[in-house]
Amino acid sequence: MITRLFPFWAIVVSALAVFWPAPFLRITPAVTFLLAFIMFTMGVTLTPGDFGRIARRPWPVLAGVGLHYLVMPLAAWLIAHALHMSPDLATGMVLVGCVASGTASNVMIYLARGDVALSVSISMLSTLVGIVATPLLTRLYVSAGVAVDSWGLFRSIVTMVALPVLGGVVVNTLCHRAVRRVEPALPLVAMVSILSIIACIVAGVGPSLASAGPVVLLGVVAHNALGLLGGYWGGRALGFDEAVCRTLALEVGMQNSGLAATLGRLYFSPLAALPGAVFSIWHNISGSALAALWAGRPAKTRRP
């Protein structure tokens, strides 16, 4: 129940960070560690056998990853230019579009009666592809006037994403029984970690929220909507059944925005982290609403 109220808690901690920023600014140096820990908690839910599903069922997985890295970066770039965002905010939007799909999508897809196994496979592959794709796409879409440290982005993604996920898989493989005992607490721990990241970012950009907040919120809502629509109708165009299309919608439209926010703060500016923080809140609201809508409409599936 506590973790389902994530959007509410995110709004609460964001408000606290605006009015009492000092406590959150003190823990800002721990943001990188917190993100790595979140990815580790994702890793301990996986086994080597999970990766085998990609080989057994490649086409929907490849479609999901392809749509993800095609729709979201381009949509972010178009929206940032349409709204005439400042270079820092536009960079933050692009970062959100260029990262892997968010781990919360697996839960939303389960609630929406989508294909959970497919969802996990797309999340894993998009995370692996993102190690290389995120820095390259960021360099492609970010304004030429903004310096992009592609090698630094790559190193950070390896240390904050790839290694923690791999470490989690190893721990789960070697200490499976111990992991099962603590697994029920992992979603709550991960939620507290991402809330801390959001609060730190909001605290750092507090003075700019009055001017930047409305345009960022508008951009994030539009970005998320285009991702959901692009994933669903992209699946339809490729001939997949309803359960797969629902899965693609949420996998494309929900991002690892915590990573985008952290990279924006580390490599660009505090303002570049704001779209990621806002996206973290909004995509959970929209994903929950869509999951609730679809939950009442069972998906018809067909055998390939």
Helices and strands as residue ranges (DSSP letters): G 3-5, H 6-19, H 21-26, G 28-30, H 31-43, H 48-56, H 58-82, H 87-98, H 104-111, H 116-141, H 150-157, I 158-162, H 163-174, H 176-182, G 183-185, H 186-204, G 206-208, H 209-237, H 242-253, H 257-267, G 270-273, H 274-295
